Structure formats: structure tokens, C-alpha cells
Amino acid sequence: MQNLKFPDYIGSRIYVTVTHARMLVGTLVATDSELNLLLDDVEEITGDSCRKLGLISVPQATIQSIKVETAQLENLEKSKQLWSHEIV
């Protein structure tokens, strides 16, 4: 994971815990220099309920944690290694 940078996660399904015990699960579309996130195909999970939100912006100030599934992380690392070997 040491070779990955945050922009490498664009296109990945991420789990974002925000304030008020809410989790947002969606595909990372973009980020800015302040680490605000743009997520697509988002589901909001609060307790036992889940609802679809679509495309949303998540302000950095509301983010408590960001997680990626282990299998997806391993795929990102492999892809980055392949790309770096092709560039050299």
C-alpha cells in the first residue's frame, strides 16, 4: 500500500464514515486539493436503514474514516505495479 496515492483510488468503491454515525458507500469519482470527495452510486447506511443517494459531494471536514476492501486494495497495488513497469 505504500506506493498508492489517494488519486489511485479514483474508480474504487470506498466506505466513508461521516459524522452522526453515517456511512457512505460509493465509487470515488474525484477529489480536490482539500480532500473533499465526489462519490457516485452512493448508498447511505445509518443503523438498520439504507438509502440510495446517487452522486454526492462529501466535505473533508465531515469525514471520520475512509476504507477500501482488502481485495480491491490488492488489485490496485498490482495494477500500479504493472503500469509502473510499462512506463519504465
C-alpha positions in Angstrom: 0.0 0.0 0.0 3.0 2.3 0.4 3.1 3.0 -3.4 -0.5 4.1 -3.7 -1.6 7.7 -3.5 -5.1 8.9 -3.0 -5.8 9.7 -6.7 -5.0 6.0 -7.4 -8.3 5.2 -5.6 -10.4 7.0 -8.2 -12.9 4.5 -9.7 -12.7 2.4 -6.5 -15.6 1.5 -4.2 -14.9 3.2 -0.9 -16.5 3.2 2.5 -16.6 6.7 4.1 -17.7 7.1 7.7 -19.0 10.6 8.4 -20.4 12.4 11.4 -23.7 11.4 13.0 -22.9 7.6 12.7 -23.5 7.6 8.9 -21.6 5.5 6.4 -21.5 6.4 2.7 -20.6 3.6 0.3 -19.8 4.7 -3.3 -17.4 5.0 -6.2 -14.8 7.7 -5.9 -15.1 9.9 -8.9 -12.9 12.9 -7.9 -11.2 14.7 -5.1 -9.8 18.2 -4.8 -6.7 19.7 -3.1 -8.7 20.0 0.2 -9.6 16.2 0.1 -13.3 16.9 -0.5 -14.7 13.8 -2.2 -17.1 13.3 -5.1 -18.8 9.9 -4.9 -21.2 8.3 -7.4 -23.7 5.5 -7.0 -23.8 6.2 -3.3 -25.7 4.3 -0.6 -26.1 5.9 2.8 -26.2 3.5 5.7 -27.5 4.6 9.1 -28.1 1.9 11.7 -30.5 -0.6 10.1 -31.6 1.7 7.2 -30.0 2.1 3.8 -31.0 4.5 1.0 -29.6 5.4 -2.4 -28.3 8.9 -2.9 -26.7 8.9 -6.4 -23.9 11.5 -6.9 -22.8 13.4 -3.9 -20.1 15.7 -2.6 -18.6 14.8 0.8 -16.8 17.7 2.6 -13.5 16.7 4.1 -14.5 18.2 7.5 -17.2 15.6 7.9 -15.0 12.6 7.1 -14.0 10.4 10.1 -12.5 7.5 8.1 -12.2 6.0 4.6 -11.8 2.3 4.0 -11.3 0.1 0.9 -11.9 -3.7 0.8 -8.7 -5.7 1.0 -9.3 -7.5 -2.3 -9.7 -4.2 -4.1 -6.6 -2.7 -2.4 -4.6 -5.7 -3.6 -5.9 -5.2 -7.2 -5.0 -1.5 -7.1 -1.4 -2.4 -5.9 -1.0 -4.9 -8.7 -2.3 -2.6 -11.3 0.0 0.2 -10.2 3.0 -2.2 -10.3 2.1 -3.2 -13.9 1.7 0.4 -15.0 5.0 1.4 -13.5 6.8 -1.4 -15.3 5.3 -0.5 -18.6 6.3 3.2 -18.2 10.0 2.5 -17.4 
